[in-house]
Amino acid sequence: MARQTGLLKIKGTLDNVTFYQSKDGHMAKMKTSLDGDRIKNDPTFARTRENGSEFGSIATSGKLFRDSLRNITANAADKKLITRVTQLMSKIKNLDLTSIRGARNVGVGIGNTTAKALLKGFEFNSNALLASMLYKPYTLVPATGVITIAGLVPATDVVFPAGATHMSLTGGYANLNFATGVVDFKMTNVLNLAVNAPSTAVTLTPTAVPAGTGTKIYLLKIEFFQLVNGVQYSLKNGSYNALRIIDVQ
């Protein structure tokens, strides 16, 4: 696949090259005459079938991951989240060191400590990183998912985008089993503070400890708002909001 350059952009097929427009711009790719049945049965395409099977598993795990956390990611995710999650799941799949080629999957790979390290620190909005917004250290109690921040002073400990008058902090605690697809996700209370609020002891407590077995994922989110006539409006449709996986166990 190649990107078209120049002033004239072509759409359609020319000499076995298909020109089209995608969200990434004007692209071009070669047409293929391969028959689907041949790909499914010809030994020559064994690697292709194995790669396809593993990619299907990656896509399923990525969708499970995104859908499970949708309640907290809805207004704190960039436009390339699907692509970035797919890339992350692919790396985790590669850490499955026991399954045969073509059957490697995220459910096994996530058991690797390196996989958990890859997942930890994942930012859902690459345009607004939590570390660039929140300078005050936070503490997590893994057993309960409670997040605390001692003496948070918004004006000095948080970088407010231009026009923002308020901020909210929210946490999340998920128990996600990539092997079975079973998920339990609990959100914390939401703490809303004005930019000029005094020093505040922040405590974010999940509504309950998630049930089940799987990978424990802990998240912290910061949102920004603008107060207009007594109503807080999300700043620029959430593009400044940050959401990070702060721990994985």
Secondary structure, DSSP 8 states (H G I E B T S, - for coil): -EE--SS----EEETTEEEEEETTEEEEEE-----HHHHHH-GGGHHHHHHHHHHHHHHHHHHHHHHHTHHHHTTS--TTHHHHHHHHHHHHHTT--SS-TT---HHHHTTSHHHHHHHTT-BS-TTS-HHHHB-S--EEETTTTEEEEEEE-HHHHB---TT--EEEEEEEEEEE-TTT--EEEEEEEEEEEETT---EEEEE-BSS---SSSEEEEEEEEEEEEEETTEEEEGGGGTT-EEEEEEE-
